[in-house]
Amino acid sequence: MNEKIYTLNENGSLNGLEFRNIVHEKAILHSTVQCWIMNQDGDILIQRRAETKGNSAGKWDVSFGGHCSETSENDVILANIIKEGKEELGINISSHDLIKLGEARYTSQQNKNKELVSVFLLKLDKSQNFKFTDGEVSEVKWIKIEDLFDNILNNSQEYANRLPALYLLKFYMSHN
C-alpha cells in the first residue's frame, strides 16, 4: 500500500501530503511518531518487528510508532500516535495518557529516509495485554533501559537503532 504521509519543511512545519514512496525516493523530510511504553518498575516495552516488514525486519524496536499518514484530525501527531498504538499493539489510548518527550531528527537508508520524529512516553501496567492484529509486530518484551542501550550499541543485527528517541526517554527518566 502506498499511503500519503505528511512532509515537512526544514524548520519542521507541515508542508503537505505526498506518497510515501516518493518521499523516500526524493529524500523529503517527513513526520513520524514513536512511543516508548514504561511499566511501574521502570522497564521499557520493546517490540519485535515482523519478518515481513521491509526495514529492520525481525529486529527489536521502539514500543510502537510509524509515519504520520493523512488524517482529518486537527493534531496530526496525536492522531497518528494514537492510531499506531491501536494498530500495532491493540491498545486504546487518549492524548491525556501520553507524555511528549521531544523531537529528534533521524536519517537512514542511505539518507533517503529523513524523519522528524515526535517521541512520546506511555505508562502502562506490566500486566497489560497486547494484540498484534496488523502483522507489523511478532512479539513484545520488557527490558531495562540500560540493557536496551547496550543491545542497540552492540547487537545492531538484532536491534533497530532508536538512540535519538532513547536519549529523550533517558533524559526524562533522570529528571522525573
N, CA, C and O atoms as a DFTB+ gen file, in Angstrom:
704 C
 N C O
     1  1       0.836      -1.181       0.000
     2  2       0.000       0.000       0.000
     3  2       0.880       1.245       0.000
     4  3       1.811       1.350       0.799
     5  1       0.597       2.162      -0.871
     6  2       1.358       3.396      -0.952
     7  2       0.523       4.540      -0.394
     8  3      -0.210       5.208      -1.123
     9  1       0.648       4.751       0.906
    10  2      -0.143       5.775       1.580
    11  2       0.480       7.154       1.411
    12  3       1.652       7.291       1.060
    13  1      -0.329       8.161       1.669
    14  2       0.173       9.531       1.682
    15  2       0.587       9.865       3.107
    16  3      -0.125       9.568       4.066
    17  1       1.781      10.503       3.228
    18  2       2.282      10.901       4.528
    19  2       2.606      12.395       4.517
    20  3       2.755      13.006       3.459
    21  1       2.710      12.968       5.718
    22  2       2.940      14.395       5.850
    23  2       4.410      14.730       5.665
    24  3       5.282      14.166       6.326
    25  1       4.670      15.667       4.745
    26  2       6.016      16.170       4.526
    27  2       6.186      17.467       5.325
    28  3       5.215      18.121       5.705
    29  1       7.453      17.813       5.564
    30  2       7.782      18.973       6.385
    31  2       8.782      19.865       5.670
    32  3       9.555      19.396       4.833
    33  1       8.769      21.148       5.996
    34  2       9.861      21.998       5.524
    35  2      11.009      21.851       6.531
    36  3      10.851      21.165       7.540
    37  1      12.134      22.471       6.278
    38  2      13.319      22.257       7.114
    39  2      13.168      22.732       8.552
    40  3      13.899      22.275       9.431
    41  1      12.222      23.652       8.810
    42  2      12.025      24.071      10.199
    43  2      10.995      23.200      10.919
    44  3      10.655      23.473      12.070
    45  1      10.498      22.164      10.261
    46  2       9.602      21.204      10.893
    47  2       8.125      21.495      10.746
    48  3       7.308      20.783      11.331
    49  1       7.751      22.501       9.999
    50  2       6.333      22.807       9.782
    51  2       5.770      21.925       8.671
    52  3       6.474      21.551       7.733
    53  1       4.478      21.603       8.801
    54  2       3.831      20.771       7.790
    55  2       3.847      21.461       6.436
    56  3       3.536      22.646       6.318
    57  1       4.220      20.689       5.413
    58  2       4.242      21.164       4.032
    59  2       3.013      20.686       3.266
    60  3       2.446      21.425       2.461
    61  1       2.614      19.461       3.522
    62  2       1.505      18.870       2.796
    63  2       1.624      17.365       2.814
    64  3       2.333      16.795       3.643
    65  1       0.924      16.722       1.894
    66  2       0.908      15.261       1.798
    67  2       1.576      14.821       0.506
    68  3       1.467      15.482      -0.527
    69  1       2.272      13.689       0.585
    70  2       2.913      13.108      -0.596
    71  2       2.932      11.600      -0.415
    72  3       2.939      11.103       0.712
    73  1       2.941      10.871      -1.527
    74  2       3.013       9.418      -1.440
    75  2       4.324       8.998      -0.786
    76  3       5.383       9.566      -1.053
    77  1       4.227       7.999       0.068
    78  2       5.370       7.531       0.858
    79  2       6.562       7.144      -0.011
    80  3       7.699       7.476       0.322
    81  1       6.320       6.451      -1.116
    82  2       7.440       6.035      -1.964
    83  2       8.162       7.240      -2.571
    84  3       9.383       7.212      -2.725
    85  1       7.430       8.286      -2.912
    86  2       8.049       9.490      -3.475
    87  2       8.856      10.218      -2.395
    88  3       9.952      10.712      -2.659
    89  1       8.307      10.281      -1.182
    90  2       9.008      10.913      -0.059
    91  2      10.367      10.259       0.143
    92  3      11.366      10.948       0.352
    93  1      10.408       8.929       0.080
    94  2      11.673       8.222       0.290
    95  2      12.582       8.301      -0.934
    96  3      13.799       8.415      -0.787
    97  1      12.020       8.242      -2.121
    98  2      12.839       8.357      -3.337
    99  2      13.543       9.703      -3.415
   100  3      14.700       9.781      -3.826
   101  1      12.839      10.770      -3.016
   102  2      13.377      12.125      -3.131
   103  2      14.007      12.631      -1.832
   104  3      14.432      13.783      -1.753
   105  1      14.067      11.760      -0.804
   106  2      14.662      12.122       0.491
   107  2      14.036      13.389       1.069
   108  3      14.739      14.322       1.457
   109  1      12.711      13.407       1.118
   110  2      11.973      14.559       1.640
   111  2      11.767      14.373       3.143
   112  3      11.378      13.294       3.590
   113  1      12.031      15.429       3.924
   114  2      11.788      15.396       5.358
   115  2      10.302      15.165       5.612
   116  3       9.449      15.806       4.997
   117  1      10.001      14.238       6.531
   118  2       8.607      13.920       6.831
   119  2       8.418      13.634       8.313
   120  3       9.381      13.461       9.060
   121  1       7.165      13.590       8.716
   122  2       6.794      13.459      10.119
   123  2       6.542      11.998      10.486
   124  3       5.839      11.273       9.782
   125  1       7.136      11.588      11.607
   126  2       6.889      10.257      12.160
   127  2       6.674      10.379      13.664
   128  3       6.947      11.420      14.261
   129  1       6.182       9.304      14.263
   130  2       5.950       9.250      15.707
   131  2       6.532       7.963      16.268
   132  3       6.556       6.931      15.596
   133  1       7.000       8.037      17.504
   134  2       7.458       6.861      18.240
   135  2       6.985       7.008      19.671
   136  3       6.911       8.113      20.208
   137  1       6.668       5.880      20.278
   138  2       6.238       5.901      21.675
   139  2       6.908       4.767      22.436
   140  3       6.884       3.611      22.013
   141  1       7.502       5.120      23.556
   142  2       8.039       4.137      24.496
   143  2       6.975       3.861      25.539
   144  3       6.313       4.781      26.019
   145  1       6.811       2.601      25.889
   146  2       5.908       2.231      26.978
   147  2       6.773       1.809      28.157
   148  3       7.694       1.004      28.016
   149  1       6.456       2.376      29.340
   150  2       7.183       2.044      30.560
   151  2       6.203       1.478      31.592
   152  3       5.082       1.967      31.731
   153  1       6.639       0.446      32.309
   154  2       5.789      -0.100      33.363
   155  2       6.175       0.487      34.723
   156  3       7.080       1.316      34.816
   157  1       5.481       0.048      35.771
   158  2       5.671       0.599      37.107
   159  2       7.059       0.301      37.686
   160  3       7.475       0.948      38.648
   161  1       7.777      -0.667      37.113
   162  2       9.135      -0.982      37.566
   163  2      10.200      -0.199      36.794
   164  3      11.393      -0.340      37.065
   165  1       9.771       0.624      35.835
   166  2      10.716       1.374      35.022
   167  2      11.255       0.599      33.835
   168  3      12.174       1.060      33.157
   169  1      10.689      -0.587      33.572
   170  2      11.095      -1.377      32.405
   171  2      10.420      -0.816      31.159
   172  3       9.338      -0.232      31.229
   173  1      11.079      -1.004      30.021
   174  2      10.613      -0.486      28.735
   175  2      10.116      -1.646      27.877
   176  3      10.763      -2.690      27.793
   177  1       8.974      -1.456      27.247
   178  2       8.436      -2.455      26.327
   179  2       9.057      -2.254      24.951
   180  3       9.057      -1.145      24.417
   181  1       9.581      -3.326      24.385
   182  2      10.051      -3.274      23.003
   183  2       9.303      -4.330      22.198
   184  3       8.831      -5.333      22.735
   185  1       9.210      -4.081      20.918
   186  2       8.510      -4.996      20.021
   187  2       9.494      -5.580      19.014
   188  3      10.456      -4.929      18.607
   189  1       9.229      -6.819      18.626
   190  2       9.985      -7.410      17.519
   191  2       9.170      -7.183      16.255
   192  3       8.014      -7.595      16.153
   193  1       9.809      -6.509      15.285
   194  2       9.141      -6.252      14.014
   195  2       8.948      -7.570      13.269
   196  3       9.801      -8.456      13.321
   197  1       7.845      -7.685      12.593
   198  2       7.545      -8.892      11.820
   199  2       8.609      -9.110      10.744
   200  3       9.187      -8.151      10.234
   201  1       8.856     -10.339      10.413
   202  2       9.836     -10.690       9.376
   203  2       9.425     -10.161       8.004
   204  3      10.259     -10.049       7.105
   205  1       8.159      -9.841       7.842
   206  2       7.657      -9.358       6.552
   207  2       7.849      -7.855       6.361
   208  3       7.603      -7.341       5.270
   209  1       8.287      -7.137       7.405
   210  2       8.498      -5.691       7.291
   211  2       9.688      -5.420       6.376
   212  3      10.660      -6.174       6.370
   213  1       9.605      -4.354       5.613
   214  2      10.667      -4.019       4.667
   215  2      11.957      -3.591       5.328
   216  3      13.035      -4.026       4.923
   217  1      11.867      -2.745       6.339
   218  2      13.053      -2.243       7.023
   219  2      13.102      -2.785       8.452
   220  3      12.081      -2.857       9.136
   221  1      14.285      -3.159       8.883
   222  2      14.503      -3.687      10.234
   223  2      13.636      -4.909      10.525
   224  3      13.209      -5.112      11.662
   225  1      13.379      -5.709       9.522
   226  2      12.559      -6.913       9.698
   227  2      13.170      -7.822      10.761
   228  3      14.370      -8.094      10.741
   229  1      12.340      -8.284      11.684
   230  2      12.772      -9.206      12.725
   231  2      13.576      -8.579      13.847
   232  3      13.998      -9.280      14.767
   233  1      13.798      -7.277      13.792
   234  2      14.601      -6.619      14.830
   235  2      13.713      -6.121      15.967
   236  3      12.526      -5.851      15.781
   237  1      14.321      -6.007      17.153
   238  2      13.654      -5.385      18.290
   239  2      13.639      -3.879      18.060
   240  3      14.607      -3.310      17.556
   241  1      12.528      -3.233      18.436
   242  2      12.330      -1.831      18.084
   243  2      11.563      -1.117      19.204
   244  3      11.170      -1.730      20.196
   245  1      11.361       0.188      19.021
   246  2      10.577       1.019      19.929
   247  2       9.200       0.390      20.151
   248  3       8.724      -0.365      19.304
   249  1       8.559       0.695      21.281
   250  2       7.272       0.079      21.627
   251  2       6.280       0.130      20.472
   252  3       5.706      -0.895      20.105
   253  1       6.071       1.320      19.891
   254  2       5.272       1.436      18.667
   255  2       5.530       2.782      18.013
   256  3       6.037       3.708      18.646
   257  1       5.178       2.877      16.745
   258  2       5.372       4.132      16.028
   259  2       5.153       3.956      14.541
   260  3       4.827       2.868      14.066
   261  1       5.339       5.053      13.811
   262  2       5.182       4.974      12.369
   263  2       5.156       6.337      11.709
   264  3       5.303       7.371      12.362
   265  1       4.966       6.314      10.401
   266  2       4.840       7.543       9.618
   267  2       3.506       8.212       9.918
   268  3       2.516       7.542      10.213
   269  1       3.490       9.532       9.841
   270  2       2.239      10.266      10.035
   271  2       1.480      10.299       8.713
   272  3       1.866      10.990       7.771
   273  1       0.406       9.545       8.668
   274  2      -0.399       9.462       7.454
   275  2      -1.592      10.405       7.544
   276  3      -1.900      10.959       8.600
   277  1      -2.240      10.565       6.424
   278  2      -3.341      11.509       6.289
   279  2      -4.413      11.261       7.339
   280  3      -4.813      10.123       7.588
   281  1      -4.869      12.347       7.947
   282  2      -5.912      12.268       8.960
   283  2      -6.808      13.497       8.849
   284  3      -6.380      14.546       8.367
   285  1      -8.047      13.361       9.296
   286  2      -8.958      14.504       9.326
   287  2      -8.866      15.240      10.665
   288  3      -9.487      16.289      10.839
   289  1      -8.104      14.702      11.597
   290  2      -7.937      15.328      12.912
   291  2      -7.078      16.587      12.798
   292  3      -6.237      16.690      11.904
   293  1      -7.290      17.536      13.697
   294  2      -6.507      18.769      13.696
   295  2      -5.054      18.531      14.105
   296  3      -4.142      19.127      13.532
   297  1      -4.836      17.661      15.096
   298  2      -3.483      17.388      15.566
   299  2      -2.972      16.113      14.898
   300  3      -3.278      15.004      15.335
   301  1      -2.206      16.286      13.853
   302  2      -1.692      15.181      13.047
   303  2      -0.853      14.223      13.889
   304  3      -0.980      13.005      13.761
   305  1       0.004      14.776      14.749
   306  2       0.916      13.964      15.560
   307  2       0.130      13.094      16.534
   308  3       0.323      11.878      16.567
   309  1      -0.742      13.691      17.321
   310  2      -1.516      12.920      18.301
   311  2      -2.418      11.890      17.620
   312  3      -2.526      10.756      18.086
   313  1      -3.054      12.273      16.541
   314  2      -3.925      11.329      15.831
   315  2      -3.134      10.105      15.379
   316  3      -3.627       8.980      15.462
   317  1      -1.908      10.322      14.899
   318  2      -1.123       9.208      14.390
   319  2      -0.517       8.346      15.493
   320  3      -0.418       7.130      15.325
   321  1      -0.109       8.933      16.611
   322  2       0.446       8.105      17.687
   323  2      -0.657       7.236      18.304
   324  3      -0.416       6.081      18.654
   325  1      -1.847       7.785      18.435
   326  2      -2.982       7.012      18.954
   327  2      -3.336       5.887      17.977
   328  3      -3.599       4.758      18.392
   329  1      -3.341       6.199      16.686
   330  2      -3.640       5.188      15.647
   331  2      -2.603       4.061      15.669
   332  3      -2.962       2.887      15.591
   333  1      -1.320       4.417      15.774
   334  2      -0.258       3.406      15.759
   335  2      -0.344       2.480      16.971
   336  3      -0.110       1.279      16.843
   337  1      -0.675       3.016      18.134
   338  2      -0.832       2.172      19.325
   339  2      -1.927       1.142      19.139
   340  3      -1.783      -0.014      19.536
   341  1      -3.017       1.571      18.535
   342  2      -4.147       0.661      18.264
   343  2      -3.759      -0.384      17.224
   344  3      -4.013      -1.574      17.410
   345  1      -3.140       0.064      16.122
   346  2      -2.795      -0.854      15.032
   347  2      -1.733      -1.877      15.436
   348  3      -1.885      -3.068      15.167
   349  1      -0.666      -1.418      16.076
   350  2       0.465      -2.303      16.330
   351  2       0.320      -3.160      17.583
   352  3       0.745      -4.316      17.595
   353  1      -0.286      -2.595      18.653
   354  2      -0.353      -3.325      19.924
   355  2      -1.771      -3.564      20.419
   356  3      -1.967      -4.216      21.445
   357  1      -2.765      -3.041      19.700
   358  2      -4.152      -3.255      20.102
   359  2      -4.543      -2.513      21.363
   360  3      -5.437      -2.955      22.083
   361  1      -3.886      -1.381      21.650
   362  2      -4.203      -0.624      22.861
   363  2      -4.971       0.645      22.502
   364  3      -4.726       1.278      21.475
   365  1      -5.901       0.991      23.377
   366  2      -6.669       2.223      23.228
   367  2      -6.094       3.258      24.179
   368  3      -6.088       3.064      25.395
   369  1      -5.611       4.361      23.616
   370  2      -5.047       5.420      24.434
   371  2      -5.659       6.749      24.007
   372  3      -6.206       6.881      22.912
   373  1      -5.551       7.720      24.896
   374  2      -6.004       9.070      24.562
   375  2      -4.814      10.009      24.700
   376  3      -3.762       9.631      25.215
   377  1      -4.995      11.217      24.240
   378  2      -3.914      12.205      24.315
   379  2      -3.504      12.472      25.758
   380  3      -2.354      12.828      26.014
   381  1      -4.430      12.306      26.710
   382  2      -4.138      12.545      28.126
   383  2      -3.201      11.490      28.711
   384  3      -2.577      11.719      29.747
   385  1      -3.102      10.342      28.054
   386  2      -2.234       9.258      28.528
   387  2      -0.775       9.468      28.137
   388  3       0.116       8.834      28.702
   389  1      -0.526      10.348      27.180
   390  2       0.794      10.480      26.568
   391  2       1.601      11.626      27.166
   392  3       1.066      12.688      27.484
   393  1       2.901      11.385      27.311
   394  2       3.849      12.411      27.734
   395  2       4.773      12.655      26.546
   396  3       5.446      11.733      26.085
   397  1       4.810      13.888      26.050
   398  2       5.702      14.183      24.926
   399  2       7.116      14.394      25.456
   400  3       7.356      15.252      26.305
   401  1       8.047      13.595      24.939
   402  2       9.436      13.668      25.371
   403  2      10.241      14.651      24.540
   404  3      11.244      15.183      25.015
   405  1       9.824      14.898      23.317
   406  2      10.541      15.822      22.455
   407  2      10.537      15.355      21.014
   408  3       9.728      14.518      20.613
   409  1      11.455      15.912      20.247
   410  2      11.588      15.558      18.831
   411  2      13.048      15.252      18.536
   412  3      13.958      15.749      19.199
   413  1      13.241      14.422      17.524
   414  2      14.595      14.080      17.089
   415  2      14.586      13.929      15.577
   416  3      13.604      13.471      14.993
   417  1      15.679      14.314      14.956
   418  2      15.834      14.074      13.514
   419  2      16.541      12.750      13.339
   420  3      17.448      12.400      14.094
   421  1      16.105      12.021      12.325
   422  2      16.604      10.673      12.095
   423  2      16.765      10.479      10.594
   424  3      15.853      10.773       9.821
   425  1      17.918       9.988      10.190
   426  2      18.183       9.719       8.782
   427  2      18.666       8.286       8.638
   428  3      19.512       7.833       9.409
   429  1      18.136       7.574       7.662
   430  2      18.533       6.177       7.438
   431  2      18.394       5.837       5.960
   432  3      18.030       6.679       5.139
   433  1      18.690       4.593       5.646
   434  2      18.529       4.055       4.287
   435  2      19.276       4.902       3.262
   436  3      18.696       5.417       2.307
   437  1      20.579       5.029       3.491
   438  2      21.458       5.809       2.598
   439  2      20.938       7.240       2.397
   440  3      20.938       7.769       1.286
   441  1      20.497       7.846       3.501
   442  2      19.995       9.232       3.521
   443  2      18.724       9.439       2.715
   444  3      18.386      10.578       2.394
   445  1      18.014       8.377       2.380
   446  2      16.747       8.509       1.649
   447  2      15.561       8.678       2.595
   448  3      14.516       9.186       2.190
   449  1      15.712       8.262       3.838
   450  2      14.639       8.355       4.817
   451  2      15.007       9.440       5.819
   452  3      15.843       9.221       6.696
   453  1      14.384      10.611       5.693
   454  2      14.665      11.743       6.574
   455  2      13.408      12.052       7.377
   456  3      12.387      12.468       6.829
   457  1      13.505      11.839       8.690
   458  2      12.338      11.965       9.551
   459  2      12.552      12.992      10.650
   460  3      13.657      13.157      11.167
   461  1      11.475      13.676      10.994
   462  2      11.403      14.419      12.240
   463  2      10.460      13.603      13.113
   464  3       9.258      13.530      12.858
   465  1      11.026      12.994      14.140
   466  2      10.295      12.049      14.982
   467  2       9.787      12.756      16.231
   468  3      10.570      13.346      16.975
   469  1       8.486      12.700      16.462
   470  2       7.896      13.155      17.724
   471  2       7.861      11.939      18.646
   472  3       7.258      10.915      18.325
   473  1       8.520      12.073      19.801
   474  2       8.717      10.931      20.701
   475  2       7.864      11.110      21.952
   476  3       7.847      12.175      22.570
   477  1       7.158      10.037      22.309
   478  2       6.247      10.046      23.450
   479  2       6.573       8.927      24.419
   480  3       7.296       7.982      24.103
   481  1       6.005       9.072      25.630
   482  2       6.062       8.035      26.659
   483  2       4.634       7.734      27.079
   484  3       3.799       8.629      27.210
   485  1       4.378       6.457      27.285
   486  2       3.094       5.979      27.782
   487  2       3.387       5.043      28.944
   488  3       4.166       4.100      28.798
   489  1       2.774       5.292      30.091
   490  2       2.976       4.431      31.250
   491  2       1.814       3.458      31.351
   492  3       0.652       3.856      31.429
   493  1       2.154       2.164      31.348
   494  2       1.146       1.103      31.443
   495  2       1.583       0.067      32.462
   496  3       2.773      -0.095      32.731
   497  1       0.628      -0.618      33.013
   498  2       0.899      -1.717      33.931
   499  2       1.537      -2.868      33.175
   500  3       1.189      -3.127      32.023
   501  1       2.473      -3.564      33.820
   502  2       3.159      -4.665      33.126
   503  2       2.244      -5.845      32.828
   504  3       2.621      -6.744      32.077
   505  1       1.047      -5.853      33.407
   506  2       0.100      -6.932      33.109
   507  2      -0.766      -6.611      31.882
   508  3      -1.629      -7.405      31.508
   509  1      -0.539      -5.466      31.267
   510  2      -1.293      -5.051      30.076
   511  2      -1.215      -6.131      28.992
   512  3      -0.145      -6.678      28.723
   513  1      -2.348      -6.424      28.384
   514  2      -2.378      -7.364      27.263
   515  2      -2.220      -6.609      25.957
   516  3      -2.771      -5.523      25.777
   517  1      -1.462      -7.199      25.054
   518  2      -1.246      -6.607      23.740
   519  2      -1.742      -7.570      22.676
   520  3      -1.632      -8.788      22.820
   521  1      -2.292      -7.007      21.600
   522  2      -2.809      -7.813      20.484
   523  2      -2.128      -7.351      19.209
   524  3      -2.102      -6.158      18.904
   525  1      -1.585      -8.289      18.477
   526  2      -0.882      -7.974      17.230
   527  2      -1.783      -8.369      16.065
   528  3      -1.788      -9.520      15.630
   529  1      -2.541      -7.402      15.571
   530  2      -3.534      -7.726      14.552
   531  2      -3.171      -7.252      13.152
   532  3      -3.733      -7.745      12.174
   533  1      -2.234      -6.297      13.035
   534  2      -1.959      -5.745      11.703
   535  2      -0.749      -6.375      11.026
   536  3      -0.396      -5.983       9.913
   537  1      -0.111      -7.338      11.673
   538  2       1.004      -8.041      11.050
   539  2       2.337      -7.333      11.139
   540  3       3.316      -7.807      10.562
   541  1       2.413      -6.198      11.851
   542  2       3.676      -5.469      11.956
   543  2       4.549      -5.958      13.107
   544  3       5.771      -5.820      13.055
   545  1       3.944      -6.525      14.139
   546  2       4.649      -6.929      15.353
   547  2       4.495      -8.434      15.548
   548  3       3.402      -8.977      15.388
   549  1       5.599      -9.107      15.896
   550  2       5.513     -10.542      16.148
   551  2       5.527     -10.883      17.637
   552  3       4.961     -11.900      18.037
   553  1       6.171     -10.044      18.471
   554  2       6.184     -10.271      19.915
   555  2       6.667      -9.011      20.614
   556  3       7.212      -8.106      19.983
   557  1       6.461      -8.965      21.930
   558  2       6.958      -7.864      22.751
   559  2       7.633      -8.439      23.989
   560  3       7.393      -9.584      24.374
   561  1       8.488      -7.615      24.608
   562  2       9.086      -7.999      25.894
   563  2       9.483      -6.737      26.648
   564  3       9.693      -5.678      26.056
   565  1       9.580      -6.875      27.981
   566  2      10.027      -5.792      28.842
   567  2      11.530      -5.898      29.017
   568  3      12.073      -7.000      29.097
   569  1      12.213      -4.742      29.077
   570  2      13.666      -4.720      29.190
   571  2      14.080      -3.499      30.010
   572  3      13.414      -2.465      29.975
   573  1      15.168      -3.625      30.737
   574  2      15.748      -2.489      31.462
   575  2      16.350      -1.517      30.444
   576  3      16.913      -1.946      29.437
   577  1      16.235      -0.223      30.701
   578  2      16.724       0.779      29.748
   579  2      18.232       0.643      29.522
   580  3      18.702       0.849      28.403
   581  1      18.994       0.303      30.559
   582  2      20.440       0.137      30.406
   583  2      20.749      -1.022      29.463
   584  3      21.653      -0.930      28.633
   585  1      19.996      -2.106      29.593
   586  2      20.189      -3.261      28.715
   587  2      19.817      -2.914      27.276
   588  3      20.461      -3.374      26.333
   589  1      18.775      -2.103      27.114
   590  2      18.363      -1.699      25.772
   591  2      19.454      -0.856      25.104
   592  3      19.775      -1.075      23.936
   593  1      20.020       0.099      25.831
   594  2      21.133       0.889      25.294
   595  2      22.272      -0.022      24.852
   596  3      22.773       0.090      23.733
   597  1      22.669      -0.917      25.735
   598  2      23.775      -1.833      25.449
   599  2      23.480      -2.687      24.215
   600  3      24.348      -2.881      23.364
   601  1      22.259      -3.190      24.127
   602  2      21.894      -4.048      22.999
   603  2      21.884      -3.292      21.675
   604  3      22.329      -3.824      20.658
   605  1      21.382      -2.057      21.676
   606  2      21.377      -1.267      20.444
   607  2      22.804      -1.005      19.975
   608  3      23.101      -1.089      18.783
   609  1      23.675      -0.690      20.917
   610  2      25.063      -0.373      20.563
   611  2      25.868      -1.597      20.135
   612  3      26.764      -1.492      19.297
   613  1      25.552      -2.752      20.707
   614  2      26.391      -3.935      20.488
   615  2      25.752      -5.053      19.683
   616  3      26.436      -6.013      19.330
   617  1      24.476      -4.961      19.385
   618  2      23.778      -6.014      18.644
   619  2      22.937      -5.412      17.521
   620  3      21.727      -5.628      17.461
   621  1      23.576      -4.663      16.643
   622  2      22.830      -3.960      15.598
   623  2      22.086      -4.915      14.663
   624  3      21.142      -4.499      13.992
   625  1      22.488      -6.169      14.606
   626  2      21.778      -7.135      13.777
   627  2      20.450      -7.555      14.409
   628  3      19.592      -8.117      13.728
   629  1      20.274      -7.287      15.713
   630  2      19.042      -7.680      16.400
   631  2      18.170      -6.503      16.833
   632  3      16.994      -6.684      17.148
   633  1      18.747      -5.286      16.850
   634  2      18.035      -4.122      17.370
   635  2      18.050      -2.979      16.370
   636  3      19.084      -2.668      15.780
   637  1      16.887      -2.352      16.184
   638  2      16.812      -1.144      15.365
   639  2      17.460      -0.006      16.150
   640  3      17.317       0.068      17.371
   641  1      18.156       0.861      15.469
   642  2      18.830       1.967      16.132
   643  2      17.833       3.091      16.412
   644  3      17.490       3.870      15.522
   645  1      17.388       3.160      17.632
   646  2      16.465       4.217      18.060
   647  2      17.119       5.091      19.121
   648  3      16.437       5.594      20.014
   649  1      18.435       5.279      19.033
   650  2      19.154       6.027      20.053
   651  2      18.642       7.449      20.257
   652  3      18.522       7.867      21.409
   653  1      18.329       8.229      19.202
   654  2      17.820       9.589      19.474
   655  2      16.561       9.582      20.353
   656  3      16.445      10.397      21.268
   657  1      15.632       8.682      20.087
   658  2      14.413       8.585      20.890
   659  2      14.720       8.042      22.283
   660  3      14.096       8.449      23.263
   661  1      15.670       7.135      22.367
   662  2      16.037       6.547      23.656
   663  2      16.737       7.571      24.553
   664  3      16.547       7.555      25.769
   665  1      17.535       8.454      23.972
   666  2      18.156       9.520      24.759
   667  2      17.103      10.442      25.355
   668  3      17.245      10.884      26.495
   669  1      16.056      10.736      24.609
   670  2      14.967      11.557      25.143
   671  2      14.288      10.861      26.321
   672  3      13.961      11.502      27.320
   673  1      14.077       9.554      26.205
   674  2      13.471       8.792      27.293
   675  2      14.392       8.785      28.512
   676  3      13.936       9.006      29.634
   677  1      15.661       8.538      28.303
   678  2      16.612       8.501      29.413
   679  2      16.683       9.855      30.116
   680  3      16.749       9.909      31.344
   681  1      16.670      10.940      29.357
   682  2      16.656      12.280      29.943
   683  2      15.421      12.462      30.817
   684  3      15.517      12.954      31.941
   685  1      14.272      12.069      30.303
   686  2      13.020      12.181      31.073
   687  2      13.126      11.386      32.374
   688  3      12.779      11.886      33.444
   689  1      13.605      10.150      32.275
   690  2      13.681       9.284      33.455
   691  2      14.644       9.843      34.509
   692  3      14.416       9.675      35.707
   693  1      15.708      10.499      34.070
   694  2      16.676      11.027      35.018
   695  2      16.173      12.308      35.714
   696  3      16.736      12.727      36.725
   697  1      15.127      12.915      35.175
   698  2      14.602      14.156      35.744
   699  2      13.199      14.002      36.366
   700  3      12.600      14.984      36.803
   701  1      12.699      12.794      36.398
   702  2      11.364      12.570      36.980
   703  2      11.354      11.398      37.928
   704  3      10.313      11.076      38.501
